[in-house]
Amino acid sequence: MYEEIYGFSNIKRAFYNSRHGKLNNPSANKFEINMLTECVQLSDELKDRHYSTGKSNKFTVYYPKERNIESCPFKDKIVQHSYCDNVLYPMVCNKFIYDNYASQFGKGIHFGLDRLQGHLRHYFFSNKAAAEKYRRENNLPFVPVEQGHYADGWILKCDIKKFFAHINHDLVKEKIHKLFDNADIEWLSNIIIDSVSIDNGVGLPIGYQSSQLYALILLNDMDHLIKEKLHIKGYGRYVDDFYLIHKDKAYLQYCLKVITEYLTEYGLELNKKTQILPMKNGIDFLGFHTYLTDTGKVVCKLRKRSKENVKRKLKKFAKCYSEGTMTMRKIKDSYCSWRAHASYGNTYHLIRKMDNYYFELFGQHFND
């Protein structure tokens, strides 16, 4: 199995995957000049266990919230692509539950939103079917849908406090050992984990491809606990952000206690945003506020912060364009990306409003 990582064809493929979107990256360009030689050398280093990681690049992003990011050198990105794409992901993907949405082929934010809406609809119409069956069996009168209270229920919304910064290295290493029991793969995995410049063996960088999969692996047992032992049908998780849907608030309080105890064993804790809410209030998940109406319709609105951020960003773009530091092409690409994401919800009037604002700022430069 370790040969799948250092095999030349896989290293070469990993180079092209790492190169994607980095046409102006100096280290990527330098590697590409002697690509075949560099790939052979990297393959030999991995095969002979002479590989060592380089110094990472640290920076901070402020959208959608402030995060400290640590990005590995280009050569290490290639190694992680080969390791994750050829060995780690194929080994673990079938162990994940269906409602684990992050860092997996064919899934992602929009997939997670679809599943959340599906869970809400299933909850509503299951209640409706059960209530109508009860009324038929007891010869009770018909009740209009909007008066049936089928949307009555509760949502436990959980968010783990500084998840990546509190992941214990030894716990991840133990999980990898149980998965593979292969000395070579464990050696490489340990090098990647220990290369992180975080003290006391705690914390994984968000910018590493391996960290995303390690995060999924670490909480995989929790997913199975919630689905198979707590029997929560309406459950979904995107990395450290997850929800549970149930009709009984007291049972969700019990679930919260079980989850808290589980996370404590891993040195993790839920943050202050964790709470149990009435289902009619809706839930903030993956950038949208999704709620269930009395008629069974699921409404998905873009969060207020996202609306404010896009207006602020367009103002900044207008200033950058006037100063000549940003091209109209990049502005169009950025706005179209936001527009495509926003259109996934019930945002017709919002998009029309933002289109008008966009053309107010850039209409005269649209063909530049």
C-alpha positions in Angstrom: 0.0 0.0 0.0 2.9 2.4 0.7 4.1 2.0 -2.9 0.9 3.8 -3.9 2.3 6.9 -2.3 5.8 7.0 -3.7 5.1 5.4 -7.1 6.3 7.8 -9.8 3.0 7.9 -11.8 1.2 8.9 -8.6 3.8 11.4 -7.6 3.5 13.0 -11.0 -0.3 13.0 -10.8 -0.1 14.6 -7.4 2.1 17.3 -8.9 -0.5 18.3 -11.4 -3.2 18.2 -8.7 -1.0 20.5 -6.5 -0.2 22.7 -9.5 -3.9 23.4 -10.2 -4.7 27.1 -9.5 -1.1 28.0 -8.8 0.1 29.4 -12.1 1.8 32.3 -10.5 3.3 30.4 -7.5 7.1 30.8 -7.6 7.8 27.5 -5.7 5.4 25.6 -8.1 7.1 27.2 -11.1 10.5 26.3 -9.8 9.5 22.7 -9.3 7.9 22.5 -12.7 11.1 23.5 -14.5 12.7 20.2 -13.6 9.4 18.4 -12.9 10.5 14.8 -14.0 13.8 15.0 -12.0 12.1 16.5 -9.0 9.4 13.8 -9.0 11.9 11.0 -9.3 13.9 12.5 -6.4 10.8 12.9 -4.2 9.7 9.4 -5.0 13.2 8.1 -3.9 13.1 10.1 -0.7 9.7 8.6 0.2 10.8 5.1 -0.7 14.0 5.2 1.3 12.4 7.1 4.2 14.7 10.1 3.6 11.8 12.5 3.2 11.5 15.5 5.6 9.0 18.3 5.6 9.9 22.0 4.9 9.1 25.1 6.7 5.4 26.1 6.6 4.0 29.5 5.7 1.7 31.1 8.3 -0.9 33.8 7.6 -4.2 35.0 8.9 -7.6 35.2 7.0 -10.4 37.4 8.3 -13.4 36.1 6.2 -15.8 34.7 7.2 -14.0 34.9 10.6 -10.5 35.3 11.8 -8.4 32.1 11.4 -4.7 31.3 11.6 -3.7 29.3 8.6 -0.6 27.3 8.1 0.3 26.3 4.5 3.0 23.7 3.7 5.7 24.1 1.0 4.8 23.0 -2.6 6.9 19.8 -2.3 5.0 18.8 0.8 1.7 19.5 -0.9 2.6 16.9 -3.6 3.4 14.4 -0.9 0.1 15.1 0.9 -1.9 14.8 -2.4 -0.3 11.4 -3.1 -0.8 10.2 0.4 -4.4 11.4 0.8 -5.6 10.7 -2.7 -4.1 7.3 -3.2 -4.1 5.8 0.3 -5.8 7.7 3.2 -9.0 8.8 1.5 -9.7 5.4 -0.3 -9.2 3.7 3.1 -11.5 5.8 5.2 -14.2 7.1 2.8 -16.4 4.0 3.2 -16.2 4.2 7.0 -17.9 7.6 7.0 -21.6 8.0 7.4 -23.6 9.4 4.5 -24.3 12.7 6.4 -20.6 13.6 6.8 -20.3 16.3 4.2 -16.8 17.8 4.2 -13.6 17.0 2.2 -15.2 14.2 0.2 -15.8 13.6 -3.5 -19.3 14.4 -4.6 -20.1 16.2 -1.3 -19.6 19.7 0.1 -21.6 22.7 1.2 -24.5 22.4 -1.2 -24.8 18.7 -0.6 -25.0 19.4 3.1 -27.7 22.0 2.5 -29.7 19.6 0.4 -29.5 16.9 3.2 -30.5 19.4 5.9 -33.6 20.4 3.8 -34.3 16.7 3.3 -34.1 16.0 7.0 -36.5 18.9 7.7 -39.0 17.7 5.1 -38.8 14.1 6.3 -39.5 15.3 9.9 -42.5 17.3 8.8 -44.2 14.7 6.6 -43.4 11.8 9.0 -45.3 13.8 11.7 -48.1 14.6 9.2 -48.5 10.9 8.1 -48.5 9.7 11.7 -51.1 12.3 12.8 -53.4 11.6 9.9 -53.2 7.8 10.5 -54.2 8.4 14.1 -57.1 10.6 13.1 -58.4 8.0 10.6 -58.2 5.2 13.1 -60.1 7.2 15.7 -62.6 8.8 13.3 -61.4 12.3 14.2 -62.1 15.3 11.9 -59.8 16.5 9.2 -57.2 19.2 10.2 -55.7 21.6 7.7 -52.0 21.2 7.2 -51.1 24.6 8.6 -53.0 23.8 11.8 -51.5 20.4 12.4 -48.3 21.7 14.2 -46.2 19.1 12.2 -43.2 21.5 12.3 -43.1 21.5 16.1 -39.8 20.1 17.3 -36.3 20.9 18.3 -32.8 21.3 16.8 -29.6 20.8 18.7 -27.0 23.0 16.9 -23.4 22.2 17.9 -20.1 23.8 17.1 -16.7 22.7 18.5 -14.5 25.3 20.0 -11.3 25.9 18.0 -11.5 22.4 16.7 -8.3 22.1 14.6 -6.2 24.0 17.3 -7.2 21.4 19.9 -6.7 18.1 18.0 -4.4 15.8 19.9 -1.6 14.4 17.8 -1.4 11.1 19.7 -5.1 10.5 19.2 -4.7 10.9 15.5 -1.7 8.7 15.4 -3.6 6.0 17.3 -6.5 6.2 14.7 -4.0 5.9 11.8 -2.4 2.9 13.4 -5.7 1.1 13.8 -6.6 1.9 10.2 -3.4 0.7 8.5 -1.1 -1.1 10.9 1.7 -0.4 8.3 5.0 0.9 9.5 5.8 2.9 6.4 2.5 4.7 6.3 2.6 5.4 10.0 6.1 6.8 9.6 5.0 9.2 6.9 1.8 10.2 8.7 3.8 10.9 11.9 6.2 13.1 10.0 3.3 15.1 8.6 1.5 15.4 12.0 4.7 16.3 13.9 5.8 18.9 11.3 3.2 21.3 12.7 4.8 24.0 14.8 2.2 23.8 17.6 3.4 23.2 21.2 2.6 20.2 23.4 1.5 17.9 20.6 -1.9 19.5 20.1 -3.3 21.2 17.0 -3.4 20.6 13.3 -3.1 23.3 10.6 -6.3 24.1 8.6 -4.4 24.5 5.4 -3.1 20.9 5.2 -5.0 18.5 3.0 -4.2 15.7 5.5 -5.6 17.8 8.4 -9.1 17.8 6.8 -9.2 14.0 6.6 -7.7 13.6 10.1 -10.5 15.8 11.4 -13.1 13.6 9.8 -11.5 10.4 11.1 -11.2 11.8 14.6 -15.0 12.4 14.9 -16.1 9.4 12.8 -16.9 7.4 15.9 -19.1 10.2 17.2 -21.1 10.2 14.0 -21.8 6.5 14.4 -22.6 7.0 18.1 -25.2 9.6 17.2 -26.7 7.7 14.3 -26.6 4.2 15.6 -26.8 4.4 19.4 -28.7 7.7 19.9 -30.8 6.9 16.8 -30.9 10.4 15.5 -32.2 10.3 11.9 -31.9 14.0 11.3 -28.2 14.4 11.8 -25.5 16.1 9.6 -21.9 17.3 10.1 -19.6 19.5 8.2 -16.2 19.2 10.0 -16.9 20.7 13.4 -20.3 22.1 12.7 -23.3 19.7 13.2 -27.0 19.4 14.0 -29.4 17.0 15.5 -33.2 17.1 14.9 -35.7 15.5 17.3 -39.3 16.1 18.5 -38.3 15.8 22.2 -36.2 18.6 23.8 -35.4 16.5 26.8 -33.9 13.8 24.6 -31.7 16.3 22.8 -30.5 17.5 26.2 -29.5 14.0 26.9 -27.8 13.8 23.5 -25.9 17.0 24.3 -24.6 15.4 27.5 -23.4 12.3 25.7 -21.7 14.3 23.0 -20.0 16.6 25.6 -18.7 13.6 27.5 -17.4 12.0 24.2 -15.6 15.2 23.1 -14.1 15.7 26.6 -12.3 12.4 26.2 -10.6 13.8 23.1 -9.7 17.1 24.7 -12.4 19.0 22.8 -15.4 21.1 24.0 -18.4 22.7 22.4 -18.4 26.5 22.1 -21.0 29.0 23.4 -22.9 28.9 20.1 -24.1 25.4 20.9 -27.8 25.5 21.8 -31.2 23.8 21.5 -33.6 25.8 19.4 -37.3 25.4 18.4 -37.4 24.1 14.8 -39.6 27.0 13.7 -36.6 29.3 14.5 -34.6 27.6 11.9 -30.9 26.8 11.9 -27.7 28.6 10.7 -25.7 26.0 8.8 -23.2 26.4 6.0 -23.8 30.1 5.5 -27.6 29.9 5.1 -30.4 30.2 7.6 -32.8 27.3 6.9 -36.2 26.9 8.5 -39.4 24.9 8.2 -42.8 26.5 7.8 -46.2 25.3 9.1 -47.1 24.0 5.6 -44.0 21.9 5.2 -42.1 24.3 3.0 -38.4 24.6 3.6 -37.0 28.1 3.2 -33.3 28.8 2.8 -32.1 32.4 3.2 -28.6 33.7 3.0 -27.3 34.8 6.4 -27.3 38.5 7.1 -23.5 38.6 7.6 -23.0 37.3 4.1 -25.1 40.1 2.6 -23.2 42.7 4.5 -19.8 41.1 3.5 -20.5 41.1 -0.2 -21.4 44.8 -0.2 -18.3 45.6 1.7 -16.2 43.5 -0.6 -17.7 45.2 -3.8 -16.9 48.6 -2.3 -13.3 47.4 -1.7 -13.1 46.1 -5.3 -14.3 49.4 -6.7 -11.5 51.2 -4.8 -8.9 48.6 -5.9 -10.1 48.9 -9.5 -9.8 52.7 -9.5 -6.2 52.3 -8.1 -5.3 49.8 -10.8 -4.6 47.0 -8.4 -7.4 44.7 -9.5 -8.7 43.8 -12.9 -12.4 43.8 -14.0 -12.0 40.1 -14.8 -11.1 39.2 -11.2 -14.0 41.4 -9.9 -16.5 39.6 -12.3 -15.2 36.2 -11.3 -15.5 36.9 -7.6 -19.0 38.4 -7.8 -20.2 35.6 -10.1 -18.9 33.1 -7.6 -20.8 34.7 -4.7 -23.9 35.0 -7.0 -23.8 31.3 -7.8 -23.5 30.4 -4.1 -26.3 32.8 -3.1 -28.7 31.5 -5.8 -28.7 28.1 -4.0 -31.2 29.5 -1.5 -34.5 31.4 -1.8 -32.6 34.6 -2.7 -34.2 35.9 -6.0 -34.9 39.4 -4.7 -31.6 39.6 -2.9 -29.7 38.7 -6.0 -31.6 41.3 -8.1 -30.8 43.9 -5.5 -27.1 43.0 -5.5 -27.0 43.0 -9.3 -28.3 46.6 -9.3 -25.7 47.6 -6.7 -22.9 45.8 -8.8 -23.9 47.7 -11.9 -24.0 51.0 -10.1 -20.4 50.4 -9.1 -19.0 48.8 -12.3 -21.6 49.2 -15.1 -19.5 51.8 -17.0 -16.4 49.4 -16.8 -18.2 46.2 -17.6 -16.5 45.7 -20.9 -13.0 46.6 -19.6 
